[in-house]
């Protein structure tokens, strides 16, 4: 079943995403003037990583997000429990 078919059949479709960043994160593509290049100075230590996981669904108005320490199975399952994820939801 495709996402479109699921939505047409009133099935709940969940969109889940996560991102992690730290102090050494540097964008590889940015818009800047050639005459005024942006200089990025990185600290000597990377610092702690920060991970944010979020979810929105096709049938609920709320959006759920949580800052977590790492993206492992226990953290993701705890997130799904917190946002009252329906096990019939199509991820």
C-alpha positions in Angstrom: 0.0 0.0 0.0 1.4 3.4 -1.0 1.2 6.5 1.2 -1.4 8.0 -1.1 -3.5 4.9 -1.0 -3.3 4.8 2.8 -4.4 8.4 3.1 -7.3 7.8 0.6 -8.4 4.9 2.8 -8.4 7.1 6.0 -5.4 5.3 7.4 -3.2 7.4 9.7 0.2 8.1 8.0 3.1 9.1 10.3 6.0 11.2 9.2 9.0 10.6 11.5 12.3 12.4 11.2 15.4 13.0 13.3 18.5 15.2 13.2 21.7 15.4 15.2 24.0 18.3 15.4 27.2 19.3 17.4 29.5 22.3 17.5 31.6 21.0 14.5 28.6 20.9 12.2 29.3 23.0 9.2 27.0 23.5 6.2 28.6 22.5 2.9 26.4 24.7 0.8 25.4 28.2 1.8 24.4 31.4 0.0 27.0 34.2 0.4 28.4 37.0 -1.6 31.8 36.3 -3.3 33.1 39.6 -2.1 32.1 38.8 1.6 32.8 35.2 2.2 31.6 33.8 5.6 34.4 32.5 7.8 33.5 29.6 10.0 35.8 29.1 13.0 35.3 25.8 14.8 36.0 25.3 18.5 38.8 22.9 19.5 36.2 20.5 21.1 33.2 19.1 19.3 31.0 19.4 22.4 28.0 17.2 23.1 25.8 16.0 20.3 22.1 17.0 20.4 19.5 14.9 18.7 15.9 16.0 18.0 13.3 13.5 16.9 9.9 14.7 15.6 6.7 13.3 14.1 3.5 14.6 12.6 0.6 12.6 11.2 -2.0 12.9 8.5 -4.9 12.8 10.9 -3.8 14.7 14.0 -3.2 18.4 14.3 -0.5 18.1 16.9 3.2 17.8 16.1 5.4 15.9 18.5 9.1 16.5 19.1 11.7 15.5 21.7 15.3 16.2 22.3 17.1 12.9 23.0 20.6 11.8 23.8 21.0 9.2 21.0 19.0 7.6 18.3 18.7 4.0 19.6 15.7 1.6 19.8 14.9 2.4 23.4 14.9 6.2 22.8 12.7 5.9 19.7 10.2 3.6 21.4 10.0 6.0 24.4 9.3 8.8 21.9 6.6 6.8 20.2 5.0 6.0 23.6 5.1 9.7 24.6 3.3 10.9 21.5 0.7 8.1 21.8 1.6 6.5 18.5 -1.0 4.2 17.1 0.5 0.9 16.1 -1.8 0.8 13.1 -0.2 4.1 11.8 1.8 3.7 8.6 5.4 5.0 9.1 
